[in-house]
Amino acid sequence: MKSAVAYIRVSTDDQANEGVSLDAQEAKIKAWALLNDYTLDQVFVDAGLSGGRADNRPGLQAALQAACKTGAALVVYSLSRLARSTRDTIAISERLDKAGGDLISLSEKLDTSSASGKMIFRLMAVLSEFERDQISERTKMALGYKKSCGERVGTIPYGYDLDTDGVSLVPNEIEQQTIWIIQELRARGLSLRAIATELQNQGRPTKKGNPKWTHTSVKSILERVA
């Protein structure tokens, strides 16, 4: 029988509610191995980790090492569990290929043990990244529109308070005055640290009411209002 290594991952508890929990992924991979005459040697897990990068997930690195060592197939529930970028996905596939292993994704029905499987895999990886970019683009547009309408986007920015409707932002007079002072001091050539010290000397509070200012908080305000 051929050997296989499983890799499963979730980044948030919400994903468990969407049917791709760790247990669900493992069960599907075990069923696949049984039906396709594969021996599932090991199951590697990354729980609560983002798929943004492949090099900062110890479970994935261990799974790749195990698969490459024996020339086994690396089996994942879907490409989204494996990596978020085309570069990482292709790099993983090529690393396995050089070691005599294969990459198998159940959701996309991809198997790189054949030439056609490799071609489809590369196409799917590109399309998957394209779809994520589109979602990101639409999200940014929606957030930009909300911001232009004066609605709350994420944390409440310095200079504003949340209105009674729980959605809109209203100017905070004291904080708006502080922003003007920060801009004036910067225009005079003061450094970020000098501005932070001056704000502390004037007793002007930060958003959280803390009297201590840092140069990074001053920089953040300047960048936002630029």
N, C-alpha and C positions, 0 to 999 in steps of 0.2 A: 504493500500500500504506500501511496505517496504521503509525505509529511507536510503538515501545515502548522503555522503559528498564528494565533488570533491576536488582534489588537482592538481594544474597545475604549471609548472615551465619552465622557459627558462634561459639559462646562458649567451647567446650572441645573438646579432642581427642576426648573420648568421643562427641560428637555425630557425628564423622566415622565412627565405628564403627557408628552407628545408621542409616546410609544417607542422611544429610542433609549430607554434606561440601560444601565450596564447589564442587568439581568436579561433584558430583552435582546440586546445585541449578542450576548454570549449564547443564548438559547438558539438564535437563528443561525449563528456560525456553526454550532455543534450539529444542528440538524443538517446543514449543508454538507459538512464533512462526512457525516454518516451516509448521506445519499450519494456522494461522489467518491466514495472509497478513499478518503483521506484520513490519516491518523492525526488528530489534533494534539500536538506535543505540549504546547504551553499557551496560556492566555495572559496577556499583558494588559494592564489597566492604567489609564490616566483619569482620575476622578476630579472634577472641579477645575480643570485646566482648559484654557482657551486653545483653539486650533490655529491661532494666528501665526505661530512659528512652530517649526518642527524640532528645532534644536534645544528647546527648553522644556521638552516633555520626556521625562525619564522612562516612562512606560513605552513610548514609541521607540526610543533609542535602544532599549533593551530588546524589544520585539524585532527590530531590524538586525541587531547583532545576532540574535538567535537564528533568525531565518537565513541570514547570509552565511552563518557558520556551517549550516547543514544543507544549504541549497533548497530550503523549504519554501512553500508558498506563504506569503503574508496575506491573511484574510481579514477584511474589514467589513463592517455592516454597510457603510457608504463612504464615498470619497470625502464627504464633509467631516466625517469622523477622523480621517487621515490627515488632511491638511486644508488650509484655506487659500493657498496660492498655487498657481500653476507651476511656478518654479520649484516649490517644495515637493509637489506631487510628482513631477517629472523626475526630479533628483532621486526621490525614493525608489521610483520604478527602475531607474538606470542602475542604482546601487544594487538592487536585487538581481537585476539581469546579469550584471558582471559577476555576481556570486553564484549564478546558476539557479536563482530563485524566481518566483513569479509573484505578481500582485493580483489579488482577486477582490473585487468589490461586489457584494451581493445585491445591493439596491440597483446599481447600474448594470448588473449582469456582465461585468467586465472580467476578462481573464487574459493576462498578458503572456500566457504560454503559447499563443499563436500570433502570427503576423497581423492578422485582421484584428485580433484582440488588442494588440499594442496600438494600432492605428486608431481604433475607436476610443481607447483609453485616453490618448492624447487629445482627441477632439472633445471628449466629454470633460476633461480637465479644463480646457480653454473655455468651453461653454459655461461650466460651473462658476468659474471666476468672473466671466462676463455678467452672469446673472447676479452675483453678489455685488458687483460694481454698480449695476443698475439699481439695485435695492438701496445701496448706500447713497447714490446720487439722488434718488427720489426722497430719501429721508432728509438729506441736507436741504433740498428745496423746500420741503414741508416745514422744517425747523426755521429756515430763513424767512418764510412767509409768516410764521407765527411771531417771529422776532420783529418783523416790520410792522406787525399789527399791535405791537406792544404787549404781546402775550408772554407768559412765563415759558422759558425754555431751559430745562434743567434747574440748576441752582439759581437763586435770586442774585443778580449781579449787584456789585457795589454801586450805590447811587439810586437804588430803587427798593421799594417795598411791595409786597404782594397785596393787591387790592382785596376788598371784601368779597368779591365774586370768586376768589380762589384761582383766578386764571390770569387776569390782567396785571400789569405792573404800573405802579405810580411812583413819580419821583420822590426821593427822600431829600428834603431841603438841606439838611446838615451834610449828608454824604455828597450831594451835588456840589456843595461849597468846597468840600475837601478835595473833590476831583479837580475843581478849578485851581485850587492852591497847588496841587501836584503838578498840573500842567504849567502853571506860572513858574514854579521853582525849576522845573526841567528846562523851560525856555531860557532861564537865567544861567543855565549851564551846570546846575547842581547834579551830582551823581545820584544814583538810585539810593544808595546807602545814606547819603546826606539828607535826601528828601525824607526817608524813613525816620531818621533821627529828629528832623524838624517837626514832623507830624506827632511824634511822641512828646516832644517838648511842648507842643501846643495842646496836648491832651486830647487829640482827636482819635476816637475809637475806630477799630477795624469793624468789618461787618459783624463779627461775632462779639463785639464789645470789648475786645482785648486791646489794651492801650499800647501794646508792643507791635510795631510795624517791622516788616522785613523788606529787603530790596526786591525780593521776588514778587511780593504782593503789590508793591508800587509798580513794578514792571508790567504785571498782569493788567492793572487798571489802565496804564498808559496805552498798552497794545489794544485793549478793547475799545477805548474811546478815540483811538487814532482815526 
